[in-house]
Each structure stands twice: as C-alpha cells, then as structure tokens.
C-alpha cells in the first residue's frame, strides 16, 4: 500500500524521524480529512521497512524531548522506490464491495428489488454528501497556491460523479437484472483431466 | 421558516385517456436560507414544479404557498407584483434582452416595478460587481460569453433581493467550467448573501452545491438527500 512508498519517498527527500514523517505523509496525501493515517501505522510500517532492509537506523537524537531515532533510506529502498515509480498503480476498480452488496440485496427476494433500492438510496445520499464536502473544499482552495490539493479534489469529485451516474444506471435496470439468473460458480472439475 | 410550501401539488395535462400527470401530490418545503436542488430523469416533472412554484402555470389540484401567500388566491395583478418582487428567475437560455446592456438587463425588474432609473442602475451595478462583471456593465449579451450572460441573468434575478430564486437548469447551456462557476455563485448567494434557491438540474456535480436534493420520478417525490451538516437557521 502507498503508506509504505509514501514513507520511502519522504525518506528519499531527506526526512528523518517518525514524527516528522507522519505529519509530512498526512500533508502529502491531502490532509487529515482526506486520509487520517495514525502514528502507530507509520511506526509499524517503518519497522517493516527496516526489517526488509529498505530503511536503516543511523542514530538517536535527543534534544530535551523524547529521543528520536534517525532513519535513512538504503540503496535497496531507493531501488524499490524507483521500481514503484515505473509501475502502474493497481486500483480497486475491479473489486467492488458495493457491487457485491447490490447483488446480494437483489437475491434476498424482496419484491421490486426493494432491498436493493434501499442500498442504492443509502449509497446515493452518502455519495452526494461526500461530493458536497469535496465541492465546498474545492471552492475554498486557492488556485495560486494549492493546485495539488485542487487536482486531488477534482479527482475525487470525478470519481464520486461516476459512482452516482452508475447507481442511476443500475437503478433504472434493477428489475431486469433481478429477472436474470444469478451468477453461478464455475463447475468444479473432478478427477484427473482427460488425456488428449 | 418555510419560504415556499407545496401541498399535494398536482398538474395534469390534457383530459380523459390522453391525460398526462406531470406532478402527483407533491409536498415540498424550502426553508429560508436553504439551497435545494430538484433532480430526476427528463419528464419527471421537475420543470413543471418550478413553473408552478413561480406562478408561471396553475396547478390542477393542491396549492403553492409562497412567503405566506396562497398563489391561487391572488388576483392576476397581485400575482404579477409578487412574481416581480419576491421571485427571481434564472433560465437555461438566459432570456436576456439582446439590445440592452448588462446593466440595463440587470436593472429591468426594478424599473418594471417603478424604481427611479438611477437607483435601479446603482443596484444592478452592485450585483454585477458582486458577480464579477464590474467591467462589463456596458456590454450587450452578444458581446459576452455564455457563462457571463448567465451571470447577468443571476444579477437580474438577485437585484430585487427576492424571497426565492428559481433556477431551471441554469448550467444546461454553458461549458463545464462556467457551469461550476454559476453553481458556485448560487451557493454564494445562499451562504453569503442570505438568499433562498430552488434549482432544477440533472447534473450530479451541480446538484452537489445544494444543501438538499429532492428526487422526482413520474411526478412524485421518491427520495431526498440532506447534503449539508447544518440545517438552515429557523426564522
């Protein structure tokens, strides 16, 4: 997941402490409202990176406060980061919880797809609330200094809009889908494959 | 406080076997300081609802109460005055008068209502400036972009500081970017300038600017979604 690569990237930029990395990651990902990564997740990810030899501890610093472990990215870490830059991000587009929920709600047999309609209603309201929030933040953002933020908000708005349009399409065809047979598992082959 | 309430609002076009029910017992209330979007597939009755609320058409049954006035109980003259003072209309195709400048178009509702020309112009100028058109006061519609023309139309709708602004697909005839600007200005009209807006749209991105969405289908309210955290203040 990208906490791992986000941290590697920040370490490559010269950041050195867990505390510093946490706040920098939250800012990088678009702020706390966007992705509220908790410090324990940062520390455990750093520990795993260290175990994997991608990050190394090079000392301990203490200036009055609690001691800070100073971290650095290793050559193996840099290689991993470079490989990540060259690989496409694999989205969740093909694994969709809402789709699974809709299919199951259709199968519960309520007349007129009532359960599925409720699923759609609940989801639509939530999506519109998110879109309302994103729109308000997009309007408040200053294009002269927060373009990165704005691009992230635009991406979110576009995805939310696509989800809303898809829900509309599903709703229009709900009864048609319900009339069709449910997807069946592929038959399991028994015994040894036949010789050609 | 509700600015507008519809009670069992029903509109049937035609008679007998060819009768088409455009609105079927619709109950909707818009509170003061609220921004409400009406959505639904084409032919769901959303424009009919807006026309009835604006007193542009008469219901078959049920009624519209606007700012305490039952529209059906008003004489034609009083309805005309109410429409002019209490309702601001924004249309998809702007409906500006081509031979008039931006300032003249925006001051029209005040002039029709008997305001002194100087006063009307000053108000129109104030609203055009708020809407970012301070440098286009003397431009005619054909010298303005679609988005700018719609902003003149918004100024014309707001110039009387009406009780209710009705917007029928206000972004339907401009590009995406201008559409977002227009929706943003309607949002600002509610948040900063304390107006109340009822808007018909089929665009989810535009509807998301509202505080609440009412979904119509086959002339009935089938769903509502509350988008903003805060309920509008009472009173």
Contacts between the chains, C-beta under 8 A, distances in Angstrom:
chain1	res1	chain2	res2	distance
A	121	B	223	5.8
A	124	B	223	7.4
A	124	B	225	6.5
A	125	B	225	4.2
A	125	B	226	7.4
A	128	B	204	7.4
A	128	B	207	7.2
A	128	B	208	6.1
A	128	B	213	6.2
A	128	B	225	4.9
A	128	B	227	5.3
A	129	B	225	7.5
A	129	B	226	7.8
A	129	B	227	5.4
A	131	B	204	6.8
A	131	B	205	7.3
A	131	B	208	3.9
A	131	B	227	7.8
A	132	B	208	4.9
A	132	B	209	7.4
A	132	B	210	7.7
A	132	B	227	3.8
A	132	B	228	6.4
A	134	B	208	7.8
A	135	B	205	7.6
A	135	B	208	4.8
A	135	B	209	5.8
A	139	B	184	5.6
A	139	B	187	7.1
A	157	B	205	6.6
A	157	B	208	7.8
A	160	B	204	7.9
A	160	B	208	8.0
A	161	B	204	5.2
A	161	B	205	5.5
A	164	B	204	4.4
A	165	B	204	6.7
